[in-house]
Amino acid sequence: MKNFEEWLAEEVNKELEPDQRIGQQLFNNLGEERPDLAEKVRGSEVDPFYADRFLDARVANFCDFLAKNW
């Protein structure tokens, strides 16, 4: 299993899927790597699913949560 920094570095360098928002892609990829954390995030105040850019408070809050709970 990757650590949080490795996972995030991969995510930042991935091309965005044309039919997904950045928050949607981050959440879906988290579900593949850490389904336990994805379930904790789903529908919470740190859920980035509807964020459409990296410079969104939801993405920052999501990353803070993951860094503390990975």
C-alpha positions as CSV (number, residue, x, y, z in Angstrom):
1,M,0.0,0.0,0.0
2,K,1.2,3.5,-0.8
3,N,1.6,6.1,1.8
4,F,-0.5,9.3,1.5
5,E,2.3,11.3,0.0
6,E,2.9,8.7,-2.7
7,W,-0.8,8.4,-3.5
8,L,-1.2,12.2,-3.7
9,A,1.8,12.7,-5.9
10,E,0.4,10.2,-8.4
11,E,-3.0,11.9,-8.3
12,V,-1.6,15.3,-9.0
13,N,0.3,14.0,-12.0
14,K,-2.6,12.0,-13.5
15,E,-4.5,13.4,-16.4
16,L,-8.1,14.2,-15.6
17,E,-10.6,11.8,-17.1
18,P,-12.7,13.8,-19.6
19,D,-16.0,12.9,-18.0
20,Q,-15.0,13.6,-14.4
21,R,-14.4,16.5,-12.1
22,I,-11.2,16.5,-10.2
23,G,-13.0,15.9,-6.9
24,Q,-14.8,13.0,-8.5
25,Q,-11.6,11.4,-9.8
26,L,-9.8,11.9,-6.4
27,F,-12.7,10.3,-4.6
28,N,-13.0,7.4,-7.0
29,N,-9.2,6.7,-6.9
30,L,-9.2,6.9,-3.1
31,G,-11.9,4.2,-3.2
32,E,-9.6,1.9,-5.2
33,E,-6.6,2.6,-2.9
34,R,-8.3,3.0,0.5
35,P,-11.9,2.0,0.4
36,D,-12.1,2.3,4.2
37,L,-11.2,6.0,4.0
38,A,-13.5,6.6,1.0
39,E,-16.4,5.3,3.1
40,K,-15.5,7.7,6.0
41,V,-15.3,10.6,3.5
42,R,-18.5,9.8,1.5
43,G,-21.1,12.5,2.1
44,S,-19.1,14.2,4.8
45,E,-17.8,17.8,4.9
46,V,-14.5,16.7,3.4
47,D,-16.0,14.9,0.5
48,P,-14.4,16.4,-2.6
49,F,-16.8,14.7,-5.2
50,Y,-18.3,17.9,-6.6
51,A,-15.1,20.0,-6.6
52,D,-14.1,21.0,-10.1
53,R,-10.6,22.3,-9.5
54,F,-7.6,21.5,-7.3
55,L,-7.8,25.0,-5.8
56,D,-11.1,24.3,-4.0
57,A,-11.5,24.3,-0.3
58,R,-13.2,20.8,-0.5
59,V,-10.0,19.4,-2.0
60,A,-7.8,21.0,0.6
61,N,-10.0,19.7,3.4
62,F,-10.1,16.3,1.8
63,C,-6.3,16.2,1.7
64,D,-5.9,17.4,5.3
65,F,-8.3,14.6,6.4
66,L,-6.4,12.0,4.4
67,A,-3.0,13.1,5.7
68,K,-4.2,12.8,9.3
69,N,-6.0,9.5,8.8
70,W,-4.0,7.6,6.3
